[in-house]
Amino acid sequence: MLIRSSVLRTYVAGNCSFRTFLLGAGLLFAVAGLTHAGEAPVVESVWGCLLYASNDRAADKMQPQMPSQIRDYDERLEKLLGYASIQTLGQGETVVEPDRPSSIVFHGNIRVELTGLTRQPGEHFLVVLRVFQKDRQLIETQANVTRGSPLFIRGPLWRSGQLVVAVMVVS
Amino acid sequence: MKTFEERYTAYLDGLLSESEAAIFERERPALVAQKVEWAKLQRVLRENLVSVELTNTDFFNSQLLQQITNAPSRSRSLVAGWLGIPWLAWGGLGAVTTGIALFITLIPHGDLSDPGSGYVAQVLKTTTIDPNVSATVESRKGITIIKLEGLEKVPADEDLTH
């Protein structure tokens, strides 16, 4: 076969071309492996907050507004809950380690316990979370979340509104 | 006023007048012997140095050209070794691959004007221990909420802020 292109001719005849090709392919696989790490336990920070949703405009001025982490969800949450204002009662962050439950505790002994955090393909996380009020478990749920996507749990009534817990993988 | 070098050169070449040469020799007597040696050298060179004509000029020229052609070119080997087209092609391919990999890993995807476009919070399973408590999952675009029903009301006097 007559090879006219000097580039192709050099490529075919070159001593290092195959090695370079293997090196490039190896790099590609390494990048793909890093970006699509398989299912594995991970150590991640999980942030959570306790919110109070109500129609009490007076309370609106007393309590801080939505935390910056979930400020974009303000309107959607109000619409979904049917309340006109949302205030923050408390927030916290914890590191979730493999095979060891971690908790975020709020005032009133309301607690979110996180366990079994595993990374899924595509930067998704599987996590099991339990919400406790005092020592009573209210709910256990398993969720598939991405980093920066909060999961909201509407809890018990309090005063003229309702308590809401938000949990989000942050790092 | 002539310098010494000018007078000396003119003296050796016999360009000084007799009186000037006499004065110069009086000033520097050692130069007389040098002039004699110089004249001797000139005579020997004239007698022995003759030009030689080559009988095989074409062969001589071809040999010379062949040596010039075979001499390794440093610039050409440098270009072929490091900056040749194959290396540039592989370098470009590597740069593009790296760029694509960085784009995939670092640049956020989805519609950036919509903050909920990258949102994923999928509830796979919910369990409540208390039979009076029920959980329903409500998912809208960009937000997921689990709604618990049947919970006891938290006393109003309980301070949840401190």
Interface residues (C-beta under 8 A of the other chain):
Chain A: S6 V7 T10 Y11 G14 S17 T20 G24 L27 L28 V31 L34 T35 L50 Y52 Q63 D72 Y73 R76 L77 L80 L81 L89 G90 F106 H107 G108 I110 H124 L126 Q133 R136 Q137 L138 I139 E140 T141 Q142 A143 N144 V145 T146 G148 S149 P150 L151 F152 I153 R154 G155 P156 L157 W158 R159 L163 V164
Chain B: G84 I85 P86 A89 W90 L93 G94 T97 A101 I104 T105 P115 G116 G118 Y119 V120 A121 Q122 V123 L124 K125 T126 T127 T128 I129 D130 V133 A135 E138 R140 G142 I143 T144 I145 I146 K147 L148 L151 E152 K153 V154 A156 E158 D159 L160 T161 H162
